Amino acid sequence: MNIQKMLKQAQEMQNKLAEMNRELEDREVEGSSGSGMVKLTLTGKGQLLRVAIAEEALSDREMLEDLIVAAHRDAKDKMDQMVNDAMSSATGGLALPQGFKLPF
């Protein structure tokens, strides 16, 4: 394989990754805890969009704090999986190290 072909493939992959990043900004994931008493919505880039708290969760501050943390963890786990799936699709299954930037 010659260097020109490798560079072209790297550029194509970089373009796919840039498109994936733009798409992730528009996608949303919801995390919940306490049987849905707390729900958080994040973008695919991790930005918090919405918080929904059921009335019954407001009576116990410590429990509410724990539920918020758990809902965020749930949303973050779902977001990470969504990003990993998108990355795998964009790179054709090629496993790139986290933080890897193209071109070299």
C-alpha positions in Angstrom: 0.0 0.0 0.0 1.5 3.3 -0.9 1.6 6.4 1.3 -0.8 8.4 -0.9 -3.5 5.8 -0.6 -2.9 5.6 3.2 -3.2 9.4 3.5 -6.4 9.4 1.4 -7.9 6.7 3.7 -6.9 8.7 6.7 -8.5 11.8 5.3 -11.7 9.9 4.6 -11.8 8.5 8.1 -11.2 12.0 9.5 -14.2 13.3 7.4 -16.4 10.4 8.8 -15.3 11.2 12.3 -16.1 14.9 11.9 -19.6 14.0 10.5 -20.1 11.7 13.5 -19.2 14.5 15.9 -21.8 16.8 14.3 -24.4 14.1 14.5 -23.7 13.4 18.1 -24.5 17.0 19.0 -28.1 16.4 17.8 -28.6 13.1 19.5 -30.0 12.8 23.0 -29.9 10.1 25.7 -31.9 9.9 28.8 -30.7 8.5 32.1 -33.1 7.8 35.0 -33.0 6.5 38.6 -35.4 5.7 41.4 -37.9 4.0 39.0 -38.0 7.2 36.9 -38.2 9.7 39.8 -35.2 11.5 38.4 -34.5 11.8 34.6 -31.7 13.6 33.0 -31.2 14.2 29.3 -27.8 14.6 27.8 -26.6 15.3 24.2 -24.2 12.9 22.6 -21.5 15.3 23.5 -22.4 15.2 27.2 -24.2 18.6 27.5 -27.1 18.5 30.0 -30.3 19.5 28.3 -33.1 18.6 30.8 -33.8 17.6 34.3 -37.1 16.1 35.5 -37.7 15.4 39.1 -40.9 13.8 40.4 -42.7 15.5 43.3 -42.1 12.6 45.7 -38.3 12.8 45.3 -38.3 16.4 46.7 -39.1 15.3 50.3 -35.7 13.8 51.0 -32.7 15.9 50.0 -30.0 13.3 50.5 -32.0 10.7 48.5 -32.6 13.3 45.7 -28.9 14.0 45.5 -28.1 10.3 45.2 -30.8 9.9 42.5 -29.4 12.8 40.5 -25.9 11.2 40.6 -27.3 7.8 39.6 -29.4 9.3 36.8 -26.4 11.1 35.4 -24.3 8.0 35.6 -27.0 6.1 33.7 -27.2 8.8 31.0 -23.4 9.0 30.7 -23.1 5.2 30.3 -25.7 5.3 27.6 -24.0 8.3 25.9 -20.6 6.5 26.0 -22.2 3.4 24.4 -23.8 5.6 21.7 -20.4 7.2 21.0 -18.6 3.9 20.9 -21.2 2.5 18.5 -20.9 5.6 16.3 -17.1 5.5 16.4 -17.1 1.8 15.4 -19.4 2.6 12.5 -17.4 5.6 11.4 -14.1 3.7 11.5 -15.4 0.5 9.9 -14.7 -1.4 13.1 -11.1 -0.2 13.4 -10.4 0.2 17.1 -8.7 3.6 17.6 -7.2 4.6 20.9 -9.3 7.1 22.8 -8.2 10.7 21.9 -6.6 9.5 18.7 -6.6 12.3 16.1 -6.5 12.1 12.4 -4.5 12.9 10.3 -1.4 11.7 12.1 
